[in-house]
Amino acid sequence: MQNSLKLLALFLLILTGCTGNQADETAATDMQPPVVAPFDELDTLAVNDWWNRADNPIINMKVDRSEVVCFGMYTVANNTLKLSAQLYPLYPDETREVRLEVQKDGTWQEIQSQEVNDLGWSALFRVENWDVTQDVPYRLLHGETASFEGLVRKDPKDESEIKLAAFSCNSNKDRGLREQYVRNVDHHDPDLLFFAGDQSYDHTEHTAAWLKFGLQFRDLFRDRPCISIPDDHDIGQGNLWGESGKVSQTKVADDGGYKYHPEYVKMVERAQTAHLPDPYDPTPVQQGIGVYYTNLIWGDVDFAIIEDRKFKSGPAGKIPQQGPRPDHINNPDYDPASIDLEGLVLLGERQLNFLDNWATQQDGVAMKAVLSQTGFCGGAHLHGNKENRLHADLDSNGWPQTGRDKAVELIDKAGAVHIAGDQHLATVIQHGTDEFRDGSWAFVVPAIVNDYYSRWWWPKDEEPGANHDPNNPLPWTGDYLDGFNNKITMKAYVNPESTSSGSGYGLIRFNKPTNEVTFECWPRDVDVTTESAEQFAGWPITVALND
């Protein structure tokens, strides 16, 4: 009889997906959460009595307690290490303390402990006077058994080439791991990583999706600096025109502002950006939503990290509508000047002042780059399917044009390149303001998974632009006007018919002795460890920067 009861108990544990010490907590379904979320129907898999939730398609939240530290993510700037610890949800009776240890002289030494925030389950370590001349192993600890280990790399400023791997758009249409990316990028061994946004597509369940993202990519950023910035899908919107943090009044937030509770938005930004260098000006925007625009100098390359959505004006109610949606222009005969109105904002004065100041700071810096969510032009003609041709898309940073020109001019003033994502369409474009090709170069990297709302560069006349290079293997390159009359020179593009359905990643090489940048664009399904590995057609591309 006693053995039968034990078997029955074991069977019940298997049914609930629990073993070991996890079973004790899960059995007590009437436990009370110490923190109650200030929002409803958001992050339900990770807040309040999360342990009573049913299994979900994103990720198992009820992991063994030895696995509760999912990952860490860090940067080092101004001799300050900032490292975020991301945990799975904790039960009410578990400690909220997470500890940071570093290895010195072959032994582990605890240097700091921090409290985990029950909203988002992250904690931030800040260690000043960090020695950037040494590789330092670290580990994050929780309780008696949970651990995550990594390496804080030394500053590679003595290297002649600095490599940045860049990613965007981690669609939930594919919830598998990312073994190809980890293998390929680890082979390239970049000095730092950049995730340009849309790490999560599960709009109302950011923590679960962020944990899945961590499982997919943590073996890349456990031992190298990582810049991550949230985009519209991360904070639960199909598009984002932030308008300095105001509350949106429309269903799809095309009037500008944020759709969901500010504490949810803050939770997302805390998880994804807390480990970035301190913001240039930390003053919050409306609703107490923070900012993170800043710069990171690594390997003597100065990366400006900007928020090209947070201050931008929403189109609804501000400009004459030229299509079925306020943000989609289908009328090719409209006057572009009619939507470039006084008072419309792109980056906002705060960020323009930051970029202007950053552009003039050259001491001790070899090269520069601007990192943001999306490109400063309309770089796609077909959206979602080949039948949906848009003349202009106001979600892009091609609008408002006056704000776009200011941004492009400041990037050019800094002698920098621009790197972004968002578009589900990899492109390399040289911007123009007064004339074609008088501005900076921009690389929009491909989507990690390109089976969600793919886009095409497909001129309606199917003709090459002026000054087309006859040696370019891609037919539709050269000088064009986008749907806002912005001057752009298309150098390369990856349509969805390409290998890997156009999904992949970018690798950017900064050659300090020659002051040149090489853009590489690698398909997801290519094995770069083989001699036969080829990039997308049209790549690599090397450009010289301004002195």
C-alpha positions in Angstrom: 0.0 0.0 0.0 2.8 2.4 0.9 4.6 1.7 -2.3 1.4 2.3 -4.3 1.0 5.7 -2.6 4.6 6.6 -3.5 4.0 5.6 -7.1 0.8 7.6 -7.2 2.6 10.7 -5.8 5.4 10.3 -8.4 2.8 10.0 -11.2 1.2 13.2 -10.0 4.5 15.0 -10.0 5.2 13.8 -13.6 1.8 15.1 -14.7 2.5 18.5 -13.2 6.0 18.6 -14.7 7.7 18.9 -11.3 10.4 17.0 -9.6 12.6 17.4 -6.5 12.4 20.6 -4.6 10.2 22.1 -7.2 7.3 19.8 -6.3 7.1 21.3 -2.7 6.5 24.8 -4.0 4.2 23.8 -6.9 2.0 21.7 -4.6 1.2 24.8 -2.5 -1.1 26.5 -5.1 -2.4 28.9 -2.5 0.9 30.6 -2.0 0.7 34.4 -2.1 3.0 36.5 -4.4 5.0 39.1 -2.4 4.6 41.5 -5.3 1.4 42.0 -7.3 1.8 43.4 -10.8 0.3 46.9 -11.4 -1.0 45.8 -14.8 -3.6 43.2 -15.9 -3.4 40.6 -18.7 0.3 41.4 -19.3 3.2 39.1 -18.6 0.8 36.6 -17.0 3.2 33.7 -17.3 5.7 35.5 -15.0 3.8 37.6 -12.5 1.5 37.1 -9.5 0.7 33.4 -9.0 2.6 32.4 -12.1 3.2 28.9 -10.8 -0.6 28.2 -11.2 -0.4 28.9 -15.0 -0.8 26.1 -17.5 2.0 25.1 -19.8 2.6 27.6 -22.6 4.1 27.4 -26.1 6.9 29.8 -25.4 9.0 28.3 -22.6 8.9 26.1 -19.5 8.8 28.6 -16.6 8.9 25.9 -13.9 12.5 24.9 -14.3 14.5 23.0 -11.7 15.9 25.3 -9.1 19.5 24.6 -10.3 18.6 26.3 -13.6 16.8 29.3 -12.3 19.6 31.7 -13.4 19.0 31.8 -17.2 21.7 34.2 -18.4 23.7 37.3 -17.9 24.4 40.2 -20.3 27.0 42.9 -19.9 28.9 45.9 -21.2 32.0 47.7 -19.9 32.3 51.5 -20.4 34.3 54.1 -18.6 35.9 51.4 -16.5 32.5 50.4 -15.2 31.0 46.9 -15.6 27.2 46.7 -15.9 25.9 43.2 -15.9 22.2 42.2 -15.9 21.2 38.8 -14.4 18.1 37.3 -15.9 16.3 34.7 -13.8 13.3 32.5 -14.3 10.3 33.4 -12.0 10.9 32.7 -8.3 8.5 31.2 -5.8 7.3 33.3 -2.9 9.5 31.6 -0.4 12.7 31.8 -2.4 15.4 34.4 -1.8 15.5 37.4 -4.2 19.2 37.7 -3.7 21.5 37.0 -6.7 25.2 37.1 -6.2 28.1 38.0 -8.5 31.4 36.2 -8.2 34.6 36.7 -10.2 37.6 34.5 -10.4 40.9 35.9 -9.1 44.1 33.9 -8.8 42.2 30.7 -9.4 39.6 31.2 -6.7 36.0 32.5 -6.8 35.3 35.7 -4.8 31.9 37.3 -4.3 32.1 41.0 -5.1 28.4 42.0 -5.0 24.9 40.9 -4.4 21.7 42.4 -5.8 17.9 42.0 -5.3 15.9 40.5 -8.1 12.9 42.6 -9.3 9.7 40.5 -9.3 8.5 42.4 -12.4 10.7 40.9 -15.1 13.0 38.8 -12.8 16.2 40.7 -13.5 18.8 42.3 -11.4 21.6 44.7 -12.3 25.2 44.7 -11.1 27.3 47.8 -11.4 31.0 47.4 -10.6 33.2 50.5 -10.9 37.0 50.7 -11.3 36.9 47.6 -13.5 40.2 46.4 -14.9 39.7 46.4 -18.7 43.1 45.0 -19.4 42.3 41.4 -18.2 39.9 38.7 -19.1 37.8 38.0 -16.0 35.6 34.9 -15.5 32.4 35.6 -13.7 29.4 33.6 -12.4 25.9 34.5 -11.3 24.6 32.6 -8.3 21.2 32.1 -6.8 20.4 29.9 -3.8 22.6 26.9 -3.2 22.7 25.4 -6.7 21.8 27.8 -9.5 24.7 29.2 -11.5 25.5 30.9 -14.9 29.1 31.4 -15.9 30.7 33.7 -18.4 33.7 35.8 -19.2 34.1 39.6 -19.1 36.6 40.2 -22.0 39.4 42.7 -21.9 39.1 45.8 -24.0 40.4 44.8 -27.5 41.7 48.3 -28.2 45.1 46.9 -29.3 43.5 45.0 -32.1 43.6 46.5 -35.6 40.2 45.1 -36.5 37.1 45.2 -34.3 34.1 43.0 -35.3 30.5 43.5 -34.5 27.8 40.9 -35.1 24.3 42.4 -35.6 20.9 40.8 -35.5 17.2 41.8 -35.6 13.7 40.4 -35.7 13.6 37.1 -33.8 10.2 35.9 -35.0 8.2 33.6 -32.8 7.2 31.7 -36.0 10.2 29.6 -35.2 10.5 28.9 -31.5 13.5 26.5 -31.8 17.0 27.2 -30.7 19.4 29.1 -32.9 22.2 26.5 -33.3 23.3 27.8 -36.8 23.7 31.3 -35.5 25.6 30.2 -32.4 28.0 28.0 -34.5 28.6 30.6 -37.2 28.9 33.7 -35.0 31.2 31.9 -32.5 33.4 31.0 -35.5 33.6 34.6 -36.5 34.4 35.4 -32.8 33.2 39.1 -32.8 34.3 41.5 -30.2 30.7 42.5 -29.4 27.1 41.8 -30.3 24.2 44.1 -31.3 20.5 43.0 -31.2 18.6 45.9 -32.9 15.1 45.0 -31.6 12.2 42.7 -31.8 13.9 40.1 -29.7 10.4 39.2 -28.6 7.3 38.9 -30.8 5.0 37.7 -27.9 3.5 41.1 -27.3 1.9 40.6 -23.9 4.4 38.0 -22.6 7.8 39.7 -22.7 9.5 37.9 -19.8 8.7 34.4 -21.2 9.8 35.4 -24.7 12.9 37.2 -23.4 13.9 34.0 -21.5 13.5 32.0 -24.7 15.7 34.6 -26.5 18.3 34.1 -23.8 18.3 30.4 -24.2 18.7 30.8 -28.0 21.7 33.2 -27.8 23.2 33.1 -24.4 26.2 31.1 -25.5 27.2 34.0 -27.7 26.8 36.8 -25.1 27.9 35.0 -22.0 31.5 35.9 -22.9 31.4 39.1 -24.9 29.7 42.5 -24.5 26.2 42.7 -25.9 24.1 45.7 -26.9 20.4 45.0 -27.0 17.6 47.6 -27.6 13.9 46.9 -27.7 11.7 47.8 -30.7 8.0 47.9 -31.2 7.1 44.2 -30.8 9.2 44.0 -27.6 6.9 46.5 -25.9 3.8 44.9 -27.4 3.0 47.0 -30.4 3.0 46.4 -34.1 4.5 49.8 -34.7 5.8 52.5 -32.3 5.8 56.2 -32.6 6.7 57.0 -29.0 6.0 60.8 -28.9 8.0 61.2 -25.7 6.1 58.5 -23.7 2.5 59.7 -24.0 -0.5 57.4 -23.7 -1.8 56.4 -27.1 -5.6 56.8 -27.7 -6.0 54.5 -30.7 -6.1 50.7 -31.0 -2.9 50.4 -33.0 -1.1 53.5 -31.4 -0.7 55.2 -34.7 -1.5 58.5 -33.0 1.8 58.2 -31.2 2.6 56.9 -27.7 2.4 53.7 -25.8 -0.5 51.2 -25.8 0.3 49.3 -22.6 0.9 50.1 -19.0 4.1 52.2 -18.4 5.3 49.7 -15.8 5.2 47.0 -18.5 7.2 49.2 -20.9 9.7 50.0 -18.1 10.0 46.3 -17.3 10.8 45.5 -20.9 13.4 48.3 -21.1 14.9 47.3 -17.8 15.4 43.7 -19.0 16.9 44.7 -22.3 18.9 47.8 -21.6 19.8 48.1 -17.9 23.3 46.8 -18.6 24.0 49.5 -21.2 26.4 52.3 -20.3 24.7 55.1 -18.4 22.3 57.2 -20.5 23.6 60.6 -21.8 20.7 62.3 -20.1 18.6 60.1 -17.9 15.6 62.4 -17.6 12.5 60.2 -18.1 9.9 61.0 -20.7 6.1 61.0 -20.0 4.6 58.3 -17.7 8.0 58.0 -16.0 9.3 55.8 -18.9 13.1 55.9 -18.9 15.6 56.5 -21.7 18.8 54.7 -22.6 20.4 56.6 -25.5 24.2 56.6 -24.8 27.5 55.6 -26.3 29.9 52.7 -25.8 33.6 52.8 -26.7 35.0 49.3 -27.2 38.2 48.6 -29.0 38.6 52.3 -29.7 35.4 52.2 -31.8 32.7 54.6 -30.5 29.2 53.2 -30.8 26.3 55.7 -30.4 23.2 53.9 -29.3 20.0 55.8 -30.0 16.2 55.5 -29.6 14.7 56.3 -33.0 11.2 55.4 -31.9 10.8 57.0 -28.5 10.4 60.6 -29.5 9.0 60.2 -33.0 5.6 61.7 -33.9 2.7 59.4 -34.8 1.1 60.1 -38.2 -2.6 59.7 -37.3 -4.4 63.1 -37.2 -1.3 65.0 -38.1 -0.8 64.5 -41.8 -3.2 64.1 -44.7 -3.9 60.3 -45.1 -2.9 58.9 -48.4 -3.9 55.2 -48.0 -5.9 52.7 -46.1 -3.9 53.4 -42.9 -2.5 56.7 -41.6 1.1 55.2 -41.8 0.8 53.7 -45.4 1.0 55.9 -48.4 -0.4 54.2 -51.6 -0.8 57.4 -53.7 2.4 57.8 -55.8 1.1 61.3 -56.9 1.0 62.8 -53.5 3.3 65.7 -52.6 6.0 64.5 -50.2 6.3 68.0 -48.8 2.6 67.8 -47.6 3.6 65.3 -44.8 6.9 66.9 -43.8 5.2 69.5 -41.5 6.6 71.8 -38.9 6.5 70.4 -35.4 6.9 66.8 -36.5 9.7 65.0 -34.6 12.0 62.1 -35.4 14.9 61.8 -33.0 13.9 64.8 -30.9 16.1 67.7 -29.7 17.6 65.7 -26.8 19.0 63.0 -29.1 20.0 65.5 -31.8 22.0 67.4 -29.1 23.6 64.1 -28.0 24.6 63.1 -31.5 25.9 66.6 -32.3 28.1 66.4 -29.1 29.1 62.8 -29.9 30.1 63.7 -33.4 32.6 66.2 -32.3 34.3 64.0 -29.6 37.2 62.3 -31.3 39.9 62.0 -28.7 41.1 58.4 -28.3 38.6 57.1 -30.8 39.6 55.4 -34.0 36.2 54.9 -35.7 32.5 55.5 -35.1 29.1 53.9 -35.7 25.5 54.7 -34.8 23.2 51.8 -33.7 19.4 52.1 -33.8 16.3 50.1 -34.5 15.5 51.0 -38.2 16.9 52.8 -41.3 16.7 56.4 -42.2 14.8 55.9 -45.5 12.1 53.9 -47.1 14.1 50.9 -48.2 11.3 48.5 -49.2 8.6 48.5 -51.9 6.6 45.4 -51.2 5.4 44.7 -47.7 4.1 41.4 -46.4 3.4 39.9 -49.8 4.1 40.8 -53.4 0.7 42.2 -54.0 1.1 44.9 -51.2 3.1 47.7 -52.8 3.5 50.7 -50.6 4.7 54.0 -52.0 5.9 55.0 -48.6 5.9 53.6 -45.1 5.8 56.1 -42.2 7.0 53.4 -39.8 10.4 53.9 -41.4 12.8 56.7 -40.5 12.5 58.2 -43.9 9.7 60.3 -42.4 9.5 63.1 -41.3 12.1 64.1 -43.9 13.4 67.1 -42.1 14.2 65.0 -39.1 15.7 62.3 -41.3 18.1 64.8 -42.9 19.2 66.1 -39.5 20.0 62.6 -38.4 21.9 61.6 -41.6 23.9 64.9 -41.5 25.0 64.3 -37.9 26.0 60.7 -38.6 28.0 62.0 -41.6 29.5 64.8 -39.4 30.8 62.1 -37.1 32.3 60.1 -39.9 30.2 57.2 -38.8 28.3 54.3 -40.4 24.7 53.4 -39.3 23.7 49.9 -38.4 20.0 48.9 -37.8 17.4 46.2 -38.2 13.6 46.1 -38.2 12.9 45.9 -41.9 13.0 42.2 -42.5 15.1 43.2 -45.5 18.9 43.5 -45.5 20.2 46.5 -47.4 23.3 48.6 -47.8 22.4 52.2 -48.7 24.4 55.4 -49.0 22.3 58.3 -48.0 22.1 61.7 -49.8 20.7 65.0 -48.6 21.6 67.8 -51.0 23.0 65.4 -53.6 23.1 61.7 -54.1 25.9 60.0 -52.2 26.8 63.0 -50.0 25.8 61.2 -46.8 26.6 58.3 -44.6 26.5 54.6 -45.3 23.9 52.4 -43.6 23.6 48.6 -43.2 20.2 47.3 -42.2 20.8 43.7 -41.2 18.5 40.8 -42.1 15.9 39.2 -39.9 16.9 36.3 -37.7 13.7 34.5 -38.9 12.3 36.0 -42.1 9.0 34.2 -42.4 7.0 37.0 -40.7 6.0 40.1 -42.9 8.8 39.8 -45.4 9.7 42.8 -47.5 11.1 43.3 -51.0 13.2 45.9 -52.7 11.4 45.9 -56.1 11.2 49.1 -58.1 8.0 49.4 -60.0 9.7 49.9 -63.3 12.1 47.1 -62.6 15.0 49.2 -63.8 18.4 49.9 -62.3 18.9 53.3 -60.8 21.1 56.0 -62.2 24.9 55.3 -61.8 24.2 51.6 -61.5 27.4 49.6 -61.3 27.4 47.1 -64.1 29.6 44.7 -62.1 27.0 44.5 -59.3 25.3 41.1 -59.4 22.0 42.7 -58.2 19.9 44.4 -60.9 18.1 47.1 -59.0 21.0 49.1 -57.6 22.1 52.7 -58.1 20.5 56.1 -57.3 16.8 56.3 -56.4 14.3 58.5 -54.7 12.4 56.7 -51.9 8.7 57.3 -51.4 9.5 60.5 -49.4 11.8 61.9 -52.1 14.8 61.1 -49.9 17.9 60.5 -52.0 19.3 57.0 -51.6 21.9 54.9 -53.4 21.1 51.2 -53.2 24.2 49.1 -53.1 22.8 45.7 -52.0 19.6 44.0 -50.9 18.3 40.6 -49.9 14.8 39.7 -51.1 13.0 36.7 -49.6 13.7 34.6 -52.6 17.3 34.5 -51.6 18.9 31.6 -49.8 17.6 31.0 -46.2 14.5 33.0 -47.3 16.6 36.1 -46.6 17.2 35.4 -43.0 20.6 35.8 -41.4 22.9 38.3 -39.7 25.4 41.0 -40.3 29.1 41.1 -39.5 30.7 44.5 -39.5 34.5 44.8 -39.6 36.1 48.0 -38.5 39.6 48.3 -39.9 41.3 50.9 -37.8 44.5 51.3 -39.8 42.7 51.9 -43.1 39.6 53.7 -41.7 37.4 51.3 -43.7 34.3 49.4 -42.7 33.4 46.0 -44.3 29.8 44.9 -44.2 29.3 41.2 -44.4 25.8 39.6 -44.7 25.6 35.9 -43.9 22.6 33.6 -44.6 21.2 31.6 -41.6 21.6 28.2 -43.3 25.2 28.6 -44.4 27.9 26.9 -42.5 30.6 29.5 -42.3 33.1 27.0 -40.9 33.4 25.5 -44.4 35.5 26.8 -47.3 32.5 26.9 -49.6 30.5 29.3 -47.4 29.2 32.3 -49.4 27.5 35.5 -48.3 24.3 36.8 -49.8 24.8 38.1 -53.4 26.3 41.6 -53.4 28.3 41.2 -50.2 30.9 41.9 -48.8 31.0 45.6 -49.2 33.8 47.8 -48.0 33.4 51.6 -47.6 35.8 54.3 -46.5 34.8 56.6 -43.7 35.3 60.3 -43.6 38.3 61.6 -41.7 
